[in-house]
Amino acid sequence: MGRGLALLLVAALLPGCAGDRHDFEITPRVFPTASPTTAPAATATPRPPAAPTRTPLPSQLWVANAGRDGVVLRSAPGAGDLLAGLTDGTALVPQGEQEQLSGRRWLRVKDPQGRTGWIASDFVSATPPPARTGSPTATPATRPPNTPKP
């Protein structure tokens, strides 16, 4: 009985397949598919390192904190040749160059005699020295201890 039913079904379908019928159009259909898409992983955009900012040098500097012996104007930062000895209050014109050497900042300057050289920034000030008024104050002489007064 199962075989008879199958033959009957084939016989019913065969006439629809036989022949060359062109009375209908075949339209292709596109079915949307849900394909999982993964969002691209976030990538860190490299940022350039922050550029060190430099404070612009003033138009004039003065030797400061040089003490009694003064400070040396050198031909090169660090251990360059001696160009001149400068005392406190000497006006300097910065030449715009700076260097860091052995933990010390060096500035290229020009002194009043026109010599261009390097001086450690520890010995310069952007503030002019106080104006001197009157005669210099005499410093009392010190006596060695345990000496009789004259």
C-alpha positions as a Markdown table, in Angstrom:
| # | Residue | x | y | z |
|---|---|---|---|---|
| 1 | Met | 0.0 | 0.0 | 0.0 |
| 2 | Gly | 2.8 | 2.4 | 0.6 |
| 3 | Arg | 4.2 | 1.6 | -2.7 |
| 4 | Gly | 0.9 | 2.3 | -4.5 |
| 5 | Leu | 0.6 | 5.6 | -2.8 |
| 6 | Ala | 4.0 | 6.7 | -3.9 |
| 7 | Leu | 3.3 | 5.7 | -7.5 |
| 8 | Leu | 0.1 | 7.7 | -7.4 |
| 9 | Leu | 1.9 | 10.8 | -6.1 |
| 10 | Val | 4.6 | 10.5 | -8.8 |
| 11 | Ala | 1.9 | 10.1 | -11.5 |
| 12 | Ala | 0.1 | 13.2 | -10.3 |
| 13 | Leu | 3.3 | 15.4 | -10.2 |
| 14 | Leu | 4.7 | 14.2 | -13.5 |
| 15 | Pro | 2.4 | 16.1 | -15.8 |
| 16 | Gly | 3.3 | 19.4 | -14.2 |
| 17 | Cys | 7.0 | 18.8 | -14.9 |
| 18 | Ala | 6.6 | 17.6 | -18.4 |
| 19 | Gly | 7.0 | 20.0 | -21.3 |
| 20 | Asp | 8.5 | 23.4 | -21.7 |
| 21 | Arg | 6.3 | 26.0 | -19.9 |
| 22 | His | 7.3 | 29.7 | -20.0 |
| 23 | Asp | 4.3 | 31.2 | -18.4 |
| 24 | Phe | 6.0 | 32.2 | -15.2 |
| 25 | Glu | 9.1 | 34.1 | -14.1 |
| 26 | Ile | 11.6 | 33.0 | -11.6 |
| 27 | Thr | 12.6 | 35.8 | -9.3 |
| 28 | Pro | 15.7 | 35.1 | -7.2 |
| 29 | Arg | 15.1 | 35.9 | -3.5 |
| 30 | Val | 17.7 | 37.0 | -1.1 |
| 31 | Phe | 17.2 | 36.0 | 2.5 |
| 32 | Pro | 18.9 | 38.0 | 5.1 |
| 33 | Thr | 21.2 | 36.0 | 7.2 |
| 34 | Ala | 22.2 | 37.0 | 10.7 |
| 35 | Ser | 25.9 | 36.5 | 10.5 |
| 36 | Pro | 27.6 | 37.5 | 13.7 |
| 37 | Thr | 30.0 | 40.4 | 13.3 |
| 38 | Thr | 32.5 | 41.3 | 15.9 |
| 39 | Ala | 33.5 | 44.8 | 16.4 |
| 40 | Pro | 37.1 | 45.4 | 15.8 |
| 41 | Ala | 39.2 | 45.6 | 19.0 |
| 42 | Ala | 39.9 | 49.1 | 20.1 |
| 43 | Thr | 43.5 | 50.0 | 19.4 |
| 44 | Ala | 45.3 | 52.6 | 21.4 |
| 45 | Thr | 46.3 | 55.5 | 19.2 |
| 46 | Pro | 49.9 | 56.3 | 20.2 |
| 47 | Arg | 50.3 | 59.9 | 21.3 |
| 48 | Pro | 53.5 | 61.7 | 20.8 |
| 49 | Pro | 55.4 | 62.3 | 24.0 |
| 50 | Ala | 54.9 | 65.7 | 25.5 |
| 51 | Ala | 57.6 | 68.1 | 24.4 |
| 52 | Pro | 59.5 | 69.6 | 27.2 |
| 53 | Thr | 58.6 | 73.2 | 27.5 |
| 54 | Arg | 61.3 | 75.8 | 28.0 |
| 55 | Thr | 60.9 | 79.0 | 29.7 |
| 56 | Pro | 62.2 | 81.7 | 27.4 |
| 57 | Leu | 65.3 | 83.4 | 28.7 |
| 58 | Pro | 65.1 | 87.1 | 29.6 |
| 59 | Ser | 66.9 | 89.6 | 27.4 |
| 60 | Gln | 69.5 | 90.2 | 30.1 |
| 61 | Leu | 71.0 | 88.2 | 32.9 |
| 62 | Trp | 73.4 | 89.1 | 35.8 |
| 63 | Val | 76.0 | 87.1 | 37.5 |
| 64 | Ala | 74.8 | 86.3 | 41.0 |
| 65 | Asn | 75.9 | 84.2 | 44.0 |
| 66 | Ala | 79.4 | 84.0 | 42.6 |
| 67 | Gly | 81.0 | 84.9 | 45.9 |
| 68 | Arg | 84.3 | 86.6 | 46.5 |
| 69 | Asp | 86.1 | 84.5 | 43.8 |
| 70 | Gly | 83.6 | 85.1 | 41.1 |
| 71 | Val | 82.5 | 82.6 | 38.4 |
| 72 | Val | 84.2 | 81.3 | 35.3 |
| 73 | Leu | 83.0 | 82.0 | 31.8 |
| 74 | Arg | 84.0 | 78.9 | 29.8 |
| 75 | Ser | 84.5 | 78.0 | 26.1 |
| 76 | Ala | 82.3 | 74.9 | 26.5 |
| 77 | Pro | 79.8 | 73.7 | 29.1 |
| 78 | Gly | 81.4 | 71.9 | 31.9 |
| 79 | Ala | 85.2 | 71.8 | 31.8 |
| 80 | Gly | 85.7 | 74.1 | 28.8 |
| 81 | Asp | 88.7 | 76.5 | 28.7 |
| 82 | Leu | 88.6 | 79.6 | 30.9 |
| 83 | Leu | 87.6 | 82.7 | 29.0 |
| 84 | Ala | 87.1 | 85.1 | 31.8 |
| 85 | Gly | 86.4 | 85.5 | 35.5 |
| 86 | Leu | 83.1 | 87.3 | 36.2 |
| 87 | Thr | 82.0 | 88.9 | 39.5 |
| 88 | Asp | 78.5 | 89.4 | 41.0 |
| 89 | Gly | 76.5 | 92.0 | 39.2 |
| 90 | Thr | 78.2 | 91.6 | 35.7 |
| 91 | Ala | 75.6 | 92.0 | 33.0 |
| 92 | Leu | 75.2 | 89.1 | 30.5 |
| 93 | Val | 73.3 | 88.8 | 27.3 |
| 94 | Pro | 71.8 | 85.3 | 26.8 |
| 95 | Gln | 72.6 | 83.8 | 23.4 |
| 96 | Gly | 69.6 | 81.4 | 23.5 |
| 97 | Glu | 71.5 | 78.1 | 23.8 |
| 98 | Gln | 71.2 | 75.8 | 26.9 |
| 99 | Glu | 72.7 | 72.5 | 27.7 |
| 100 | Gln | 72.3 | 70.0 | 30.5 |
| 101 | Leu | 75.5 | 68.4 | 31.5 |
| 102 | Ser | 76.3 | 66.3 | 34.6 |
| 103 | Gly | 73.1 | 67.5 | 36.4 |
| 104 | Arg | 73.8 | 71.1 | 35.8 |
| 105 | Arg | 72.2 | 73.5 | 33.3 |
| 106 | Trp | 74.6 | 75.7 | 31.3 |
| 107 | Leu | 73.7 | 78.9 | 29.4 |
| 108 | Arg | 75.6 | 80.4 | 26.5 |
| 109 | Val | 76.0 | 84.1 | 27.2 |
| 110 | Lys | 78.0 | 87.2 | 26.1 |
| 111 | Asp | 79.8 | 89.4 | 28.6 |
| 112 | Pro | 80.2 | 93.2 | 28.5 |
| 113 | Gln | 83.6 | 92.8 | 26.7 |
| 114 | Gly | 81.9 | 90.8 | 23.9 |
| 115 | Arg | 83.3 | 87.4 | 24.9 |
| 116 | Thr | 80.8 | 84.6 | 24.3 |
| 117 | Gly | 81.0 | 81.5 | 26.5 |
| 118 | Trp | 79.1 | 79.2 | 28.9 |
| 119 | Ile | 78.2 | 79.8 | 32.5 |
| 120 | Ala | 76.4 | 77.5 | 34.9 |
| 121 | Ser | 72.8 | 78.7 | 35.5 |
| 122 | Asp | 73.4 | 78.5 | 39.2 |
| 123 | Phe | 75.3 | 81.7 | 39.0 |
| 124 | Val | 72.9 | 83.8 | 37.0 |
| 125 | Ser | 69.8 | 85.8 | 37.9 |
| 126 | Ala | 67.1 | 87.5 | 35.8 |
| 127 | Thr | 66.9 | 90.1 | 38.6 |
| 128 | Pro | 69.4 | 93.0 | 38.4 |
| 129 | Pro | 71.6 | 93.4 | 41.5 |
| 130 | Pro | 70.4 | 96.1 | 44.0 |
| 131 | Ala | 71.7 | 99.6 | 43.1 |
| 132 | Arg | 74.6 | 100.7 | 45.3 |
| 133 | Thr | 74.2 | 104.0 | 47.0 |
| 134 | Gly | 76.9 | 105.9 | 48.8 |
| 135 | Ser | 80.2 | 104.4 | 49.7 |
| 136 | Pro | 80.7 | 100.7 | 50.4 |
| 137 | Thr | 80.3 | 99.7 | 54.0 |
| 138 | Ala | 83.6 | 98.8 | 55.7 |
| 139 | Thr | 83.7 | 95.3 | 57.0 |
| 140 | Pro | 85.2 | 95.0 | 60.5 |
| 141 | Ala | 88.4 | 93.1 | 60.5 |
| 142 | Thr | 88.3 | 89.9 | 62.5 |
| 143 | Arg | 90.9 | 89.1 | 65.1 |
| 144 | Pro | 92.3 | 85.6 | 65.6 |
| 145 | Pro | 90.9 | 84.3 | 68.9 |
| 146 | Asn | 92.8 | 84.8 | 72.2 |
| 147 | Thr | 94.8 | 87.8 | 70.9 |
| 148 | Pro | 95.2 | 91.0 | 72.9 |
| 149 | Lys | 93.4 | 94.1 | 71.7 |
| 150 | Pro | 95.8 | 96.7 | 70.2 |
